[in-house]
Amino acid sequence: MNEQTRHHGPGYGVFVGIWGALMALTAVTVWVAGVDLGFLNVVVALSVASVKASLVVFIFMHLKYENLTLKLMVLTAFVILAIFIGLTFFDTAYR
């Protein structure tokens, strides 16, 4: 087998499983939106959205199979984005 015909990555079963997990997490997001948790609604919604984004990035965008440098760069970008979103909510909470 040469380099071009070699298959790496998940099979269709993994993709279907991740799709099912994404649908379940979307249902959790919709359900939590109807429950009054106060400020925790935002925390739960952002947590579920972060898990969904992680599934998409690692599985569908194949980040799971990349080298450590690229993984750290993507992680750094997500941490910086989380800091900016957190500071925005902190600012709007105390107006």
Backbone as ProteinMPNN parsed JSONL, in Angstrom:
{"seq_chain_A": "MNEQTRHHGPGYGVFVGIWGALMALTAVTVWVAGVDLGFLNVVVALSVASVKASLVVFIFMHLKYENLTLKLMVLTAFVILAIFIGLTFFDTAYR", "coords_chain_A": {"N_chain_A": [[0.833, -1.191, 0.0], [0.589, 2.157, -0.873], [1.267, 5.584, 0.121], [-0.916, 7.208, -0.647], [-3.168, 5.567, -0.879], [-3.605, 4.586, 1.614], [-5.702, 4.367, 4.446], [-6.737, 6.489, 6.952], [-8.192, 7.517, 10.003], [-11.504, 7.912, 11.414], [-14.194, 5.492, 11.105], [-17.393, 5.066, 9.433], [-19.221, 4.445, 11.422], [-18.304, 5.776, 13.711], [-18.675, 8.424, 12.905], [-21.474, 8.498, 12.685], [-22.146, 7.995, 15.34], [-21.039, 10.276, 16.607], [-22.582, 12.215, 15.356], [-25.072, 11.525, 16.448], [-24.531, 12.117, 19.134], [-24.173, 14.88, 18.927], [-26.765, 15.636, 18.191], [-28.148, 14.863, 20.505], [-26.947, 16.561, 22.384], [-27.806, 18.983, 21.34], [-30.524, 18.755, 21.858], [-30.399, 18.814, 24.651], [-29.529, 21.443, 25.004], [-31.756, 22.883, 24.018], [-33.685, 22.014, 25.848], [-32.635, 23.003, 28.29], [-32.82, 25.688, 27.808], [-35.479, 26.188, 28.224], [-35.75, 25.952, 30.94], [-35.618, 27.716, 33.965], [-32.728, 28.753, 35.151], [-31.436, 30.92, 36.017], [-28.464, 32.774, 36.064], [-26.987, 30.574, 35.465], [-27.995, 29.449, 33.146], [-26.629, 30.545, 30.977], [-24.071, 29.579, 31.476], [-24.422, 26.791, 31.302], [-25.344, 26.587, 28.646], [-23.105, 27.564, 27.207], [-21.233, 25.672, 27.996], [-22.256, 23.262, 26.907], [-22.191, 24.008, 24.228], [-19.439, 24.249, 23.911], [-18.586, 21.595, 24.223], [-19.852, 20.452, 22.011], [-18.573, 21.855, 19.931], [-15.973, 20.943, 20.319], [-16.237, 18.21, 19.697], [-16.845, 18.403, 16.964], [-14.534, 19.677, 15.955], [-12.44, 17.902, 16.682], [-13.201, 15.367, 15.625], [-14.732, 15.559, 13.103], [-13.195, 17.456, 11.751], [-10.772, 16.306, 11.873], [-8.735, 16.908, 13.752], [-7.862, 15.333, 15.757], [-6.007, 13.612, 14.697], [-3.81, 15.1, 14.051], [-0.569, 16.727, 14.514], [1.083, 17.562, 17.662], [1.757, 20.284, 17.837], [-0.06, 21.708, 16.193], [-2.421, 21.057, 17.527], [-2.006, 22.356, 19.98], [-1.938, 24.995, 19.121], [-4.589, 25.372, 18.221], [-5.931, 24.897, 20.628], [-4.948, 27.063, 22.123], [-6.097, 29.2, 20.703], [-8.825, 28.687, 21.245], [-8.849, 28.998, 24.025], [-8.178, 31.707, 24.309], [-10.403, 32.815, 22.991], [-12.406, 31.953, 24.782], [-11.689, 33.409, 27.053], [-12.162, 36.043, 26.155], [-14.955, 35.911, 25.695], [-15.807, 35.294, 28.281], [-14.957, 37.602, 29.684], [-16.582, 39.469, 28.436], [-19.166, 38.659, 29.264], [-18.803, 39.035, 31.989], [-18.501, 41.778, 32.091], [-21.013, 42.696, 31.122], [-22.679, 41.683, 33.084], [-22.401, 43.277, 35.315], [-23.361, 45.829, 34.817]], "CA_chain_A": [[0.0, 0.0, 0.0], [1.351, 3.4, -0.865], [0.768, 6.628, 1.023], [-2.176, 7.784, -1.103], [-4.291, 4.65, -0.717], [-3.743, 4.217, 3.016], [-6.847, 5.022, 5.068], [-6.647, 6.768, 8.376], [-9.337, 8.263, 10.486], [-12.616, 7.106, 11.916], [-15.112, 4.894, 10.146], [-18.728, 5.656, 9.386], [-19.886, 4.248, 12.711], [-17.902, 6.873, 14.605], [-19.346, 9.635, 12.432], [-22.887, 8.399, 13.054], [-22.192, 8.154, 16.789], [-20.8, 11.691, 16.931], [-23.777, 12.937, 14.928], [-26.084, 11.273, 17.469], [-24.161, 12.889, 20.325], [-24.46, 16.283, 18.632], [-28.22, 15.806, 18.25], [-28.532, 14.78, 21.915], [-26.513, 17.798, 23.037], [-28.704, 20.04, 20.885], [-31.758, 18.589, 22.634], [-30.11, 19.309, 26.005], [-29.499, 22.905, 24.917], [-33.132, 23.358, 23.884], [-34.368, 21.75, 27.114], [-32.133, 23.917, 29.321], [-33.303, 27.032, 27.503], [-36.819, 26.318, 28.782], [-35.682, 25.874, 32.399], [-35.065, 28.949, 34.524], [-31.603, 28.51, 36.052], [-30.797, 32.2, 36.284], [-27.214, 32.995, 35.337], [-26.441, 29.273, 35.051], [-28.42, 29.14, 31.783], [-25.531, 30.915, 30.081], [-22.962, 28.665, 31.753], [-24.765, 25.477, 30.74], [-25.388, 26.717, 27.186], [-21.733, 27.673, 26.704], [-20.558, 24.39, 28.221], [-22.728, 22.314, 25.904], [-21.662, 24.466, 22.943], [-18.009, 23.925, 23.876], [-18.457, 20.158, 23.983], [-20.228, 20.215, 20.62], [-17.497, 22.366, 19.08], [-14.833, 20.035, 20.459], [-16.528, 17.011, 18.907], [-16.728, 18.733, 15.535], [-13.136, 19.973, 15.613], [-11.571, 16.731, 16.816], [-13.594, 14.228, 14.809], [-15.067, 15.892, 11.724], [-12.104, 18.211, 11.139], [-9.604, 15.427, 12.0], [-7.672, 17.444, 14.596], [-7.403, 14.228, 16.597], [-4.911, 12.924, 14.021], [-2.747, 16.055, 13.725], [0.546, 16.729, 15.463], [0.862, 18.277, 18.914], [1.885, 21.727, 17.632], [-1.331, 22.222, 15.689], [-3.405, 20.917, 18.604], [-1.762, 23.426, 20.954], [-2.342, 26.267, 18.504], [-6.053, 25.435, 18.249], [-6.297, 25.046, 22.03], [-4.649, 28.447, 22.5], [-7.12, 30.057, 20.11], [-10.069, 28.501, 21.984], [-8.703, 29.59, 25.369], [-8.274, 33.164, 24.144], [-11.805, 33.103, 22.707], [-13.159, 31.767, 26.025], [-11.382, 34.554, 27.914], [-12.893, 37.208, 25.646], [-16.386, 35.727, 25.956], [-15.988, 35.421, 29.723], [-14.84, 39.014, 30.07], [-17.77, 40.161, 27.938], [-20.277, 38.373, 30.172], [-18.5, 39.667, 33.267], [-18.769, 43.203, 31.918], [-22.454, 42.954, 30.996], [-23.37, 41.274, 34.301], [-22.267, 44.318, 36.344], [-23.74, 47.17, 34.334]], "C_chain_A": [[0.871, 1.245, 0.0], [0.64, 4.435, 0.009], [-0.608, 7.152, 0.62], [-3.366, 6.86, -0.884], [-4.498, 4.227, 0.725], [-4.869, 5.028, 3.655], [-6.533, 5.269, 6.533], [-7.862, 7.584, 8.768], [-10.46, 7.327, 10.889], [-13.464, 6.538, 10.786], [-16.472, 5.567, 10.223], [-19.474, 5.517, 10.703], [-19.553, 5.349, 13.71], [-18.598, 8.166, 14.2], [-20.826, 9.628, 12.814], [-23.046, 8.566, 14.567], [-21.988, 9.596, 17.226], [-21.995, 12.531, 16.525], [-24.9, 12.75, 15.948], [-25.804, 12.043, 18.752], [-24.444, 14.373, 20.121], [-25.962, 16.555, 18.688], [-28.713, 15.764, 19.7], [-28.14, 16.049, 22.662], [-27.347, 18.994, 22.586], [-30.032, 19.961, 21.635], [-31.567, 19.077, 24.069], [-30.1, 20.831, 26.015], [-30.906, 23.478, 24.841], [-33.891, 23.159, 25.194], [-33.942, 22.736, 28.197], [-32.61, 25.346, 29.062], [-34.709, 27.256, 28.063], [-36.867, 26.269, 30.291], [-35.026, 27.141, 32.916], [-33.99, 28.609, 35.55], [-30.885, 29.798, 36.426], [-29.549, 32.365, 35.434], [-26.612, 31.681, 34.849], [-26.916, 28.853, 33.662], [-27.299, 29.427, 30.788], [-24.367, 29.941, 30.251], [-23.224, 27.294, 31.127], [-24.764, 25.543, 29.215], [-23.98, 26.8, 26.596], [-20.954, 26.373, 26.907], [-20.965, 23.357, 27.177], [-22.198, 22.712, 24.525], [-20.172, 24.161, 22.815], [-17.775, 22.443, 23.608], [-18.793, 19.835, 22.531], [-19.139, 20.699, 19.667], [-16.272, 21.463, 19.144], [-15.033, 18.759, 19.656], [-16.345, 17.275, 17.417], [-15.267, 18.93, 15.148], [-12.284, 18.71, 15.654], [-11.923, 15.605, 15.856], [-13.813, 14.629, 13.353], [-13.956, 16.665, 11.01], [-10.753, 17.511, 11.323], [-8.447, 16.02, 12.807], [-7.089, 16.357, 15.487], [-6.158, 13.56, 16.012], [-3.76, 13.853, 13.636], [-1.653, 16.013, 14.793], [0.256, 17.656, 16.64], [0.91, 19.792, 18.729], [0.567, 22.333, 17.158], [-2.421, 22.129, 16.755], [-3.244, 22.033, 19.635], [-2.149, 24.788, 20.401], [-3.859, 26.432, 18.535], [-6.536, 25.608, 19.686], [-6.058, 26.481, 22.512], [-5.701, 29.407, 21.949], [-8.445, 29.926, 20.863], [-9.994, 29.097, 23.381], [-8.811, 31.102, 25.292], [-9.709, 33.571, 23.848], [-12.653, 32.974, 23.968], [-12.91, 32.923, 26.999], [-12.152, 35.779, 27.466], [-14.39, 37.094, 25.904], [-16.672, 35.876, 27.447], [-15.902, 36.855, 30.197], [-16.04, 39.818, 29.582], [-18.96, 39.914, 28.852], [-20.04, 38.986, 31.55], [-18.817, 41.15, 33.207], [-20.271, 43.485, 31.872], [-23.228, 42.568, 32.261], [-23.366, 42.385, 35.359], [-22.531, 45.714, 35.817], [-24.889, 47.697, 35.109]], "O_chain_A": [[1.796, 1.357, 0.804], [-0.436, 4.187, 0.554], [-1.397, 7.511, 1.495], [-4.485, 7.346, -0.718], [-5.489, 3.562, 1.028], [-4.976, 6.234, 3.43], [-6.116, 4.365, 7.257], [-8.472, 8.257, 7.938], [-10.37, 6.111, 10.725], [-13.451, 7.041, 9.662], [-16.672, 6.515, 10.981], [-20.275, 6.382, 11.058], [-20.418, 5.8, 14.461], [-19.059, 8.92, 15.058], [-21.364, 10.656, 13.223], [-23.988, 9.216, 15.019], [-22.684, 10.082, 18.117], [-22.389, 13.45, 17.244], [-25.603, 13.706, 16.277], [-26.723, 12.562, 19.385], [-24.904, 15.049, 21.041], [-26.381, 17.601, 19.183], [-29.592, 16.537, 20.081], [-28.909, 16.555, 23.479], [-27.57, 19.92, 23.365], [-30.599, 20.989, 22.004], [-32.471, 19.685, 24.642], [-30.615, 21.443, 26.951], [-31.217, 24.453, 25.526], [-34.654, 24.032, 25.608], [-34.781, 23.25, 28.937], [-32.782, 26.124, 30.0], [-35.086, 28.393, 28.346], [-37.92, 26.519, 30.879], [-34.011, 27.591, 32.383], [-34.297, 28.226, 36.678], [-29.842, 29.766, 37.078], [-29.574, 32.126, 34.227], [-25.811, 31.678, 33.914], [-26.299, 27.981, 33.05], [-27.055, 28.643, 29.871], [-23.751, 29.53, 29.268], [-22.34, 26.714, 30.496], [-24.237, 24.643, 28.56], [-23.701, 26.162, 25.581], [-20.113, 26.016, 26.082], [-20.115, 22.657, 26.626], [-21.799, 21.85, 23.742], [-19.696, 23.848, 21.724], [-16.872, 22.078, 22.855], [-18.103, 19.04, 21.892], [-18.821, 20.015, 18.694], [-15.607, 21.243, 18.132], [-14.103, 18.28, 19.006], [-15.761, 16.462, 16.7], [-14.816, 18.408, 14.129], [-11.486, 18.476, 14.746], [-11.026, 14.95, 15.325], [-13.151, 14.099, 12.461], [-13.797, 16.54, 9.796], [-9.713, 18.064, 10.967], [-7.292, 15.668, 12.568], [-5.942, 16.457, 15.922], [-5.347, 13.004, 16.752], [-2.826, 13.423, 12.958], [-1.791, 15.359, 15.827], [-0.697, 18.435, 16.613], [0.173, 20.514, 19.401], [0.135, 23.364, 17.675], [-3.253, 23.029, 16.87], [-4.233, 22.591, 20.109], [-2.637, 25.643, 21.14], [-4.359, 27.514, 18.841], [-7.456, 26.386, 19.936], [-6.885, 27.04, 23.232], [-6.143, 30.319, 22.647], [-9.121, 30.927, 21.101], [-10.981, 29.647, 23.87], [-9.472, 31.716, 26.13], [-10.191, 34.565, 24.391], [-13.533, 33.802, 24.201], [-13.83, 33.361, 27.69], [-12.735, 36.484, 28.291], [-15.028, 38.073, 26.29], [-17.655, 36.506, 27.836], [-16.7, 37.279, 31.032], [-16.466, 40.757, 30.254], [-19.689, 40.849, 29.184], [-20.99, 39.412, 32.207], [-19.342, 41.716, 34.166], [-20.744, 44.42, 32.518], [-24.326, 43.079, 32.484], [-24.252, 42.419, 36.213], [-21.973, 46.685, 36.329], [-25.351, 48.809, 34.85]]}, "name": "protein", "num_of_chains": 1, "seq": "MNEQTRHHGPGYGVFVGIWGALMALTAVTVWVAGVDLGFLNVVVALSVASVKASLVVFIFMHLKYENLTLKLMVLTAFVILAIFIGLTFFDTAYR"}
